[in-house]
């Protein structure tokens, strides 16, 4: 019997990361979860490696014990919002570390262990195109698209795909984070927030056999918010 496929998922303790982890476990994957708090364990528990991605200096050492990998999903994220004149350098640096630097360190450490034909998905945001009051957040999410296209070109000879899934307003704890209180969510034209399971479904598609011809792309799912 073949070994189950192995995915590394960041931000697996809540929101989109938890939904992706649950979906992959349901589909028979083995999941290594990188997050600060223990991820949900029912009905199947992922392997948990405690990690705070706001400081990536120790991340390569944490990943040293991770074996061969079939997929990497970087879902860890946070949002801090402010308009010009009230921007926080600390908030900007925090979001850059968690969204961008962590992605770079993660892939740099694991690239030699990703199986040929493997998959990489970065969870971005449709905000990457720019939204008033979210400039620092938008910039970090826009950077993910550049990383994905660059890595997709580098890894194409190994048939490893790299894509960004960019949700609009999604019903997660981050949506209610006081740090983004200056930019409350707006209901998309389709009349409902994106759900974490929606994002998990698209991510699972990209990680599956049918997603093998998609690489270097940003797939927006926003309930019409970008129309």
Buried (B, 14 or more C-beta within 10 A) or exposed (E): EEEBBBBBBBBBBBBBBBBBBBBBBEEEBBBBBBBEEEBBEEEBBBBBBEBBBBEBEEBEEBBEEBEEBBBBBBBBBBBBBBEEEEBBEEBBEBBBBBBBBBBBBBBEBBBEBBBEEBBBBBBBBBBBBEBEBBBBBBBBBBBBBEBBBEBBEEBEEEEBBBBBBBBBBBBBEBBEEEBBEEBEBEEBEEEEBBBBEBBBBBBBBBBEEEBEEBBBBBBBBBBEBBE
